[in-house]
Amino acid sequence: MKSCTVSSCIMFPGQLCAYKGSVGFTTNILLSCADRVKLTFEGPEEEGEDEESDKPSPVLLPKMASTFEISLISNAEFVSRHSQPECGYALQPDRWTEFSIHTMEPDNLELLFDFFEEDLSEPVVQGDALPGHVGTACLLSSTLMETGKSNGLITLPIMSRNARQTLGKVRVDYLIIQPIVNFSCDMSSSFCKYWKPRTPLDVGHRGAGNSTTTAKMAKIRENTVASLKSAANHGAAFVEFDVHLSKDLVPVIYHDLTCCISMKKKANAASVELFEIPVKELSYDQLQLLKLAHVAALKLQDHSDATDDECSVSDNQPFPSLHTALESVPEDVGFNIEIKWICQEKSGKWDGNLSSYFDMNIFLDIILKTVLENAGNRRIVFSAFDADICTMVRRKQNKYPILFLTQGHSEIYPELMDLRSRSTPFAISFAQFENILGINVHTEDLLKNPHYIREAKAKGLVMFCWGDDTNDPENRRLMREYGIDGLIYDRIYDWNPEQPNIFKVEQMERLKKELPAEMLRSCLCPVVNNYICNGTDCTTNDMHTESNGVANHQTV
């Protein structure tokens, strides 16, 4: 298959958003002085075309025109347009207005933001052809490119139409999306929107479960290879875990953005103090040497978890690399990889008190390349709470799907700054707009509003659920009854015996149809023998499985 030509994209997400070809920029504009906005842009001029026409030139890629899209996203719907009204669209606090420009020349555009009064009955300036036109802000895309950052905030002056006068200023959040460096995508296989209908899938939360902050903690350290394998051995179709980067840019598996390390005080050698430090400030080798404690231990001054792991089995070692997990966990077990990124609460507080983080393009390129080059035939589903991360993953590669994580309306977690994250209906509209696989919703919200599941599925979206409420077997029963696609919960070993997962069962079903029963019964493979016993009229089978367990599974 021929590889795809990927352009850059410039986006302006929020109250205002824009995309750009091979590179992407996103901008968020918050205004109080004007009620409507229109974005126009001009590309590079063709210079010296006549003079150079007679000269031989090397073979070049054909020029591609820049494309422009406006999207309006709300709780109720999303609308995409390639043109705008003469006086732009009204800015509404409960609507996400996004402008997207795709171009092959991301550093050579002039962007003009024209602002209008909502009352368009008469011109602000006498004789002005544009009713209600207040002023204009100009942004050169090269200004964004020169920052060297994938995302950020820039302030622009708004100039009046009839005089060289500054009326005010506008803050613009931008996002630049670039193709993965030194990696070519092709169309040989793509699962970005593919989902085979099955009974609801069991997904092991952090592997075998939360071992740090929940009421009933898992008996195996979370987010370790041992935890992932334990969930896999008890029938988990997928294992869910969090991935971010060490200081030396190694993708590591760990839930929190910070961790606590123990330090001995000089005055008292027996006294130990806990010190919180961002994971991104430690190299991979340093992370492997840590005497580790969870951040929750800092409040309690609990040093019990800050133990010496020198004698521990390697599978129990915290901070395993993503590459190690891909090599160590059986390939028939899918990975639900949550891409960890800093989120900002509506109050202004940042996750882990980290207001700055890695460059988003570099961060994602490293994680995506690790998966694309080492996943083999493993099923992969990405997920993220950050909507821009979802957008970038969808546009950077076309092989694996991504789910947008949302807490919806919650009494447990504080509301996030990003409008797209504040409600499940908004998350549904965003997932439709970005054409991603679906959403992953906090079970608390779904128990109050089970119709969200029907609405999402009616719009062609896949829905998973997460949260402590999912640990209750009665809630899991309800979620299955409502039609959820995947349940992420702790301690799967409490509910399922050691058994093959649904994907292994499907494989055995195919073998059963293709091979004689005598040959299958004579197979020495314990998985096959276990399946044959469970799949036939074995009356001694007394397994403790939930309604979607392997013993009750029917092949789709």
Secondary structure, 3 states (H helix, E strand, C coil): CCECCCCEEEEECCCCCCCCCECCCCCCECCCCCCEEEEEEECCCCCCHHHHCCCCCCCCCCCCCCEEEEEEECCCCEEEECCCCCCCEECCCCCEEEEEEEECCCCCCEEEEEEECCCCCCCCCCCCCCCCEEEEEEEEHHHHHHCCCCEEEEEEEEEECCCCCEEEEEEEEEEEECCCCCCCCECCCCCCCCCCCCCCEEEEECCCCCCCCCCCCCCCCCCCHHHHHHHHHECCCEEEEEEEECCCCCEEECCCCEEEEEEECCCCCCCEEEEEEEHHHCCHHHHHHCCEECCHHHHHCCCCCCCCCCCCCHHHCCCCEHHHHHHHCCCCCEEEEEECCCCEECCCCEHHHCCCCCCHHHHHHHHHHHHHHHCCCCCEEEEECCHHHHHHHHHHCCCCCEEEEECCCCCCCCCECCHHHCCHHHHHHHHHHHCCCEEEEEHHHHHHCCHHHHHHHHCCCEEEEECHHHHCHHHHHHHHHHCCCEEEECCHHHCCCCECCHHHHHHHHHHHHHCCHHHHHCCCCHHHHHHHHHHCCCCCCCCCCCCCCHHHCCCC
